Amino acid sequence: MGHGSGDKKASGHVLDTVIDFICGSLGGVASVYTGQPLDTVKVKMQTFPELYRGMLHCCKETWTKEGIIRGFYAGTTPALVANIAENSVLFAGYGACQKVVAMATNTPKVQDLTVPANATAGCMAAFFTAFALCPTELIKCRLQAMREMQAQLPKEKQVRIGPFGLTKQILKQEGVNGMFRGLTSTIAREMPGYFFFFGGYEFSRELFAGEGQTKDQIGALRTMASGAIGGILFWCSVFPADVVKSRIQVTGSKEPFFSLLMKIFKNEGFLALYNGLQPTVIRTIPASAALFLAYEYSKKFLHSVV
């Protein structure tokens, strides 16, 4: 009988992980379509700060020179792949790491974990997402900054290529290692970032829960607000690491993470490490709200039908 209950528990864990994986993917899709235009503006401002006076100037230049689809939605295909890869692995890993943290802290139910415990589970899960995210985000960033990169080349060498052509080019010129350019800075961004992301989300859900309510009963609007708070905390806590990552990935730099971080700080000043923060924070509010709304409600639906 004990053996049977163990098998049942194990299959329950596998089912939970599969549901988290699927719901994380759906959340990733919702997040991309909501936030892609301002993500493009962020990457352009981070990589070419000398070209843009601010967010509105960057938006205007992108609109007039590239149009809405080619400009603001450049890199959408790899962004979708990146976000589906990241969020499916992230939420599956988050659920699994919550169980590990619950065991380590002798917490009977995952739902009873404290905010710091949930934040730690998010931080642990983020290590694995960095490996899924790095190659696809590299392609996305290069496509987003394609016009600015091409402008530095002679006219006869200027060519626009898509995600598959670019992947082929990187593999041919740099090998598999080239696809993982910026991995250190991706890990440096993801792990502390997701500590604050999930910590902020779970703390806000607890805060929004009324008398006699659990955090799963707070409704769609409060779930979205909690997601937005988590997103803002993520970006404000790790933005310098993201600036370094964008520079490394767009330019193909082989300079070590900390060396480039210090060079930007010395040559361009402290504020250069926060170039593009404004469009990022504006973008993350609807994007993170959509991510958690899609994740939580598809999870409830799948648990009810399985």
N, C-alpha and C positions, 0 to 999 in steps of 0.2 A: 504493500500500500504506500509506504514511504517513497519507494522508487517511482511509482506512478505520479505522485504529487510533485516529485522533483522534475519529472519530464514535462508535466503540465506547466510548472513554473518557468522552466527553460523555454518552452514554446511560447509562453506569454511574453517573455523578455524579447524573443525574436520578433514576434508580432508588433510589439511596441516600437522596436527599432525600425521595422519596415514602414509602419505608419508615420513615424517621425521623419523618415527619409522622404516619403512621398509628400507629406505636408510641407516640409522644408523646401522641396522643389517648387511647389505651387506658390509658396510665399516668395521665393526668389523671382519667379516670373512676374508676380504682381509688383514687386519692388523695382524691377528694371523698367517696366513700361511707365511707372510713375516718376522715376527719378533720373532716367538717362540723359535728358537735355542738360540739366545742371551738373551732372557728373562729367560731361564733356567739357563744360565751361571750367570746372575745377581742374581737370587735367591740363588744359591749355594754360591756365593761369599759373599752375605750379611749375610747368616745364618752360614756359616762355614769359617770365614775369616782365621782361623788358618790352614786350609787344603790347601789353594791355594795362590801361590805367586803373581798371577795376572791373567788377562783375558786369555792369551794364555795357561798358565799352566792349568787353569780350563778346557779350551776347549780340551786340549790334554788328560787330565785324564778322562774326560767324554767320549771322543771318544774311548780310549783304553779299558776302564772298562765297558762301557755300550753300545757302538755303536751309530750310528746316530739316529735311530728311538727310541729305548728305552732310550737313553741318552738325546739327544737334543730335541726330540719331546715328552718327558714325560709330561703328563698333558695337552696334546693338546685338548682332549675332553672337560674337564672342562674349559680350556682356551677359546675354541670356545663358550661354554655356557656363560662364564663370559663376554667375549667381545661382544657377541650378546646382552646379557642382559644389559651390561653397555652402549653400544653405541646406542642401540635402545631407551632406556630410556633417555640417555643423549641428543641425537639430538631431540627427541620429546619434552623433557623438555626445551632444548635450544630455540627451535622455540616458545614454549608457553611463556617462560620467556622473550624472546625478545619482544613479544607483550605486556607483563606486563610493562616492562621497557619503551617501546615506549609510552604507556598510561601515565605512571608516569612522563615522561619528555616532554609530549605534542609533541612527534615526529609523524607526520602524517603517515609515512611509515617506516616499519621495516628496509628497505634497507638504510634509511637515518640515522640510529643510529650511534653514534660516537664509536670509538674503546673502550673507557672506559665503555660505556653503553653495548656493546656486551660482554665485559669481565665480567661485573657484571651479565649479563644474564647467562653466562657460569658457573659462581661461584654458582648462585642460583640453576641451574639445577643439579649441581654436588652433592648437598645434597641428592637428591632422588636416584641418581645412586649408592651411597655408599651402600644402603640397598639391591639393586639388585646384586651388585658386590661382597660384602663381603663373602657370603657363597661359591660361586663358586671359588673365588680367593684363599680362604683358602684351598680347595681341590687341586687346581692347584699347589700351593706352596708346599704342603706336598708331592705330587707326584714327583715334580721336585727335592726335597731334600730327596727322599725316600732312596736312596743308603747310603747316609751319616748318616741318622737317624738309619737305620738298622745296620750299622757297629758298633754302640754303644751298640747293644744288644748281648747276648750270641748267638752262632751259631744256637742252637735248636729253638730259638725264632724268628729268622729272616724269615719273609715272605713278599713276594711282593704282594700287592693287587691293584686292579684297582679303578677307581673313584667311582663306585657304592658301592663296598665293603668298601671303606674308609668312604664314607658318612654314610653307615649303622653303622659302628664301632663308629663314632663320635656321632651319634644320640643315640646309645645304652649307651655309656659311659658318655656322657656329656649333652645329651638332646638337644633341639633346640638351647639353649643358646650357646652351643659349636660351632654351625655353624656360629655364629656371633662374634667369637673370633677375636679381632683386628678391631672391627667396629669404635671405636674412632679414631684409627690411620688411618683408611681408609677415614673417613670424614676429618681428619686433612690433609690428602694428596690431596683428591679430590677437595675440595672447593677452596683453594688458587691455586692449580695446574691448574684447568680449567679456573680460572681467567686469568692466563698467557697464557694458551693454546689457548683459543679463542681470547684473546687480541692480541697475537702474530700473529695468523692466519689472523685476519681481518686487522691488521695494515700492514702486508706484502702484502695482496691482494690490499690494497689501494696504497701501494708503487709501486707495479708492474703494476698497471693500467696506460696505456699510455694516451696521450692527447685525450680527447673525448671518452675515454673508461670507462665502469663501471667495478667494480671488478668482476662481473660475466662473463666478456668477455676476461679475461686474458689468457685463454687457459690452456691446460692440464699440461704442464711443470711448469708454474708459480703457478698453483694451488697446484701441488705437492711440490714445493719449499716452499710455504706458510705453507702447512701442516707440513713439516719437521721443519721449524722454530718454529711453535707452539709446536711441540713435544719436541724439545730441551729445550725451555723455561719452559715447564711443569716439566720435570725431574730435571733440574738444580735448580728450585725453591723449590721443595718439597722432594728431595731425602732422607734427614734424616728421615722424617716421614715414607717413604717407607721401609727403613732399619728396623725401629722399628716394622712396620706392619709385615714384613717377619719373623722376630724373634718370635713375638707373635704367628703368625699363624702356623709356622712350629713346634715350641716347645710346643705349647699349654699353654704358660705362661699366668698367670692371673695377672701379674704385671701391674699396671696402666701405661698408655702411657708415661707421662712425667717422671715418676720414672725410667722407663727402658731407656728412652732417655738420662737422666742424668747419669745413671749407665754406659752406653756404652761410653759416653763422658769422664767420670772420669777414667774408667778402661782401655779403649782401645785407647783413644785419639780422637781428632776432626776428623781426616781422616777416622776413622772407620765408621763414619756416611755417608761417601761417597764411601764405599766399593761396587764395582759393577757398579759405575757410567759410566765407560768407555764403557762396552758392552751395557749398557742401551742407551747411547747417539748414539752409532753406530747403534743399533737396531731401535731406534725411527725414524731415518731419512727415511728409506724405509717404515717402518710400518705406520707412520703418513701420509707420502705422499700417500700411497696406500689407507689409510682410507678416506682421504678427496677427492681423485680422484673418488673412488667408490661412496662416498656419493653425491658429487656435480653432477656427470654425471648421476647417476641413478635418482636423484631428477629432473634434467632437463628432462630426458626421461619420467618419470611418469607424470610430470606436462603437458607434451606435448600430452600424450595419454588419460589422464583422462578428 
